[in-house]
Amino acid sequence: MQSEPPTSDALSQIQQLLAAADQEFRDQCQARLEKGEAQYGSTAFLSVDTLDEAMAEVIDLCNYGRFTYIKLYMLRQALARITAKHPATDAQGFVSMKEFMQGG
């Protein structure tokens, strides 16, 4: 059984959600930049070993990635329980975006 393509309304909702997520990301980046400038000054980054800082951040990102993987794993398990009770998936196990966006 093949899923129907999303309606233009569902696509519009997805586009709005993507735009909101992108704007939130940009706003958060700007806020962090301003916070850093207020705390350390606007040129403090010039005296920081950005290679060491970036390497430390990569380690943090790896840990965050692991934590996010675990949360996604748990979410997938919860979704499996929900879809078993309310089958709204196609033959490959994907939740229909149409039904998702319509609250199905």
C-alpha distance (Angstrom), angle and dihedral (degrees) to the residues before:
residue distance angle dihedral
M1 . . .
Q2 3.78 . .
S3 3.80 122.4 .
E4 3.77 119.0 -117.1
P5 3.80 116.2 -113.9
P6 3.80 113.6 -98.1
T7 3.79 116.6 -92.6
S8 3.79 120.1 -111.5
D9 3.82 88.0 -106.9
A10 3.81 91.2 54.7
L11 3.81 90.5 46.8
S12 3.78 89.8 49.9
Q13 3.81 90.3 51.5
I14 3.81 90.5 49.3
Q15 3.81 91.1 48.6
Q16 3.80 90.4 49.7
L17 3.81 90.6 49.0
L18 3.81 91.4 49.4
A19 3.81 91.3 48.0
A20 3.80 91.1 49.0
A21 3.82 91.4 48.8
D22 3.81 91.1 48.6
Q23 3.81 91.9 48.7
E24 3.81 91.6 48.0
F25 3.81 89.5 51.0
R26 3.81 91.3 51.1
D27 3.80 91.9 45.9
Q28 3.81 91.4 49.8
C29 3.82 91.3 49.4
Q30 3.80 91.1 50.2
A31 3.80 92.1 46.7
R32 3.82 91.2 51.1
L33 3.79 90.6 48.4
E34 3.80 91.8 50.8
K35 3.81 91.9 45.9
G36 3.81 90.6 51.2
E37 3.79 92.1 47.6
A38 3.81 91.1 50.0
Q39 3.80 92.4 47.9
Y40 3.81 101.5 38.2
G41 3.81 106.3 14.5
S42 3.77 130.7 -102.6
T43 3.81 95.8 -83.2
A44 3.83 100.8 38.6
F45 3.80 90.6 107.4
L46 3.81 88.5 68.9
S47 3.81 91.1 67.9
V48 3.81 96.0 44.1
D49 3.79 122.6 93.5
T50 3.79 94.5 -120.6
L51 3.81 91.8 -172.7
D52 3.81 91.5 60.3
E53 3.80 90.7 41.8
A54 3.81 91.5 49.8
M55 3.81 91.4 48.8
A56 3.81 90.2 51.9
E57 3.81 89.8 48.2
V58 3.82 90.9 51.2
I59 3.79 88.9 55.4
D60 3.82 89.2 50.0
L61 3.81 90.0 48.0
C62 3.79 90.4 51.7
N63 3.79 90.3 53.3
Y64 3.80 91.2 46.1
G65 3.80 88.0 48.6
R66 3.80 90.4 54.2
F67 3.79 91.6 48.2
T68 3.80 90.8 47.3
Y69 3.81 90.5 48.9
I70 3.80 89.6 53.6
K71 3.81 91.5 48.9
L72 3.81 91.1 48.1
Y73 3.80 89.8 48.1
M74 3.80 89.6 53.3
L75 3.82 90.7 45.6
R76 3.81 90.2 51.6
Q77 3.80 89.9 52.1
A78 3.81 90.9 49.9
L79 3.81 91.2 47.8
A80 3.79 90.2 50.2
R81 3.81 89.8 55.3
I82 3.81 91.7 47.3
T83 3.80 95.3 46.6
A84 3.81 90.4 47.7
K85 3.80 87.7 59.9
H86 3.81 95.0 38.5
P87 3.80 109.0 27.3
A88 3.80 106.6 -152.1
T89 3.77 97.6 143.8
D90 3.75 131.6 107.9
A91 3.82 124.2 -122.1
Q92 3.82 91.3 -82.3
G93 3.78 94.0 53.0
F94 3.78 98.3 -106.4
V95 3.77 118.7 142.5
S96 3.78 109.4 -122.8
M97 3.80 109.9 -111.8
K98 3.81 87.4 -149.2
E99 3.78 91.9 57.6
F100 3.80 91.4 39.5
M101 3.80 93.1 53.3
Q102 3.81 90.9 44.6
G103 3.79 91.5 49.7
G104 3.81 91.8 -111.3
